[in-house]
Amino acid sequence: MKSFKLWGAIVIIASLIAIGLWWATTEMKDRRDPLNQADAFVYTDNGMLYWFELTSRKGRVEGNLHQEKLMDGYGESPYIKEKTFPLTGETTEKGYEFRVNADGKRVTYHAFFSGPHLSVQNQQEKESHLYNPVGDEELVEYVDALLNYHAEKKENDRIKNFFTDLRQVYGYLHTSEDGSYQLFIKIDEALLEGELTGSLFMVEATEDKKHPYEKTKYMLNGITDGKMVELYTIADNKEVKMTGEFHGSAQRFDLSFWKTNKQLTFNAISKEEYQELPFFR
């Protein structure tokens, strides 16, 4: 009887030890699983941010798939629209299988580690994407980068459209209020980097009846970003700087002029309009 009780106690102790070893082994294996080594796995693509929040335990995977899209805001500050989809899955011989319930549709992903990155493929797509392992602070940086991406893209598009319009303008004209002079600026070259070259033609009325108008040409170079504009020329053997700004498009800008010491407004004109000007015929 005592022997039976002893063997029973030994069996119980052995079972507890086995369970403890199994638990410790499982815990160690779960801790070593790369899925548990990062707070998130992130992928960005054309103004979209995707990231998996994953936990692997005893061969099962749980978490969420987050999708963040930058919205324009229609004149207001851009904002991020986020969708979160629950995720379940398990480990496989090749890696992992995730199942996501996305807006009522079940989507299956196959994943495996390629170095430190998690390679994820939607079962319905041919290409896979590499997701970067990040911590919480790095994830915040990705969100900030998404906002910066929108701002940078919007600015690049603005500049590109501005220079496209600028190159289509034949020239810019300013006429004095009393009609005593006219200024015509012709932009010969406008680089996307902002550099400008061209000419400034000035026609002034004189008291000479035989030569009632005097025409002077000044070579120009300068810079613009579609908002500000700076032009340089040589007048009376001295370099002159003219500064101003565009009125929201390439059709009009204000510019300082050294002979008047004030800002003058220049308006875009076509070649046909230029040819009709009496001073420049």
RALIN-V586796 format. One record per run of one state. SS is the DSSP state (h for helix, s for strand, l for the rest). FROM is the first residue (numbers start at 0). LEN is the number of residues. Records with the same first field share a line. If there is no record, write none. Layout:
# RALIN-V586796
SS: FROM-LEN + FROM-LEN
This chain:
# RALIN-V586796
l: 0-1 + 32-1 + 36-3 + 45-2 + 57-2 + 71-7 + 91-4 + 102-2 + 114-2 + 122-5 + 134-1 + 168-2 + 175-5 + 190-4 + 205-7 + 224-3 + 235-2 + 246-5 + 257-4 + 269-1 + 275-2 + 280-1
h: 1-31 + 33-3 + 135-33 + 270-5 + 277-3
s: 39-6 + 47-10 + 59-12 + 78-13 + 95-7 + 104-10 + 116-6 + 127-7 + 170-5 + 180-10 + 194-11 + 212-12 + 227-8 + 237-9 + 251-6 + 261-8
